[in-house]
Amino acid sequence: MATKKDQRTPPSLRKIDLSAAQFNELVNRAMEEIPEEFLVKLENVEIVVEEDPSPELLSDLGLGKADLLFGLYQGIPRPEKSAFQGFSFPDRITLYRNPHSQTSRSKEDILEQIKKTLVHEIAHHFGFSEKKIRQLGY
């Protein structure tokens, strides 16, 4: 889930910066709000937190240094998986702490953005296109 630089919150409005531990606590709270019927289908999905996406990753995604990336799904969407594939590494959802902090004014704002990002990336896991996810408001 990326945001172009013209949609970012101006630096003068940034109000909060959470530690890694505080951010992880909010991620855990957000995960508790994901409906159980979706969570059980994330059996081979790893959810991790990183500070920022690398410049190489942003470039690979067609984003510039000023663009914000809140999260990223990497893997094979469920509808494309096959029992004949054999062993595969877990799919991965990465949440980026600094972009969330840079655009939020409070812990509640960050929690809401984390929830939105999680739903967005989980939707990719279930095979939704970027266009469809955006149409749904995520």
Order of alpha helices (4+ residues) and beta strands (2+ residues): beta-alpha-alpha-beta-alpha-beta-beta-beta-alpha-alpha-alpha
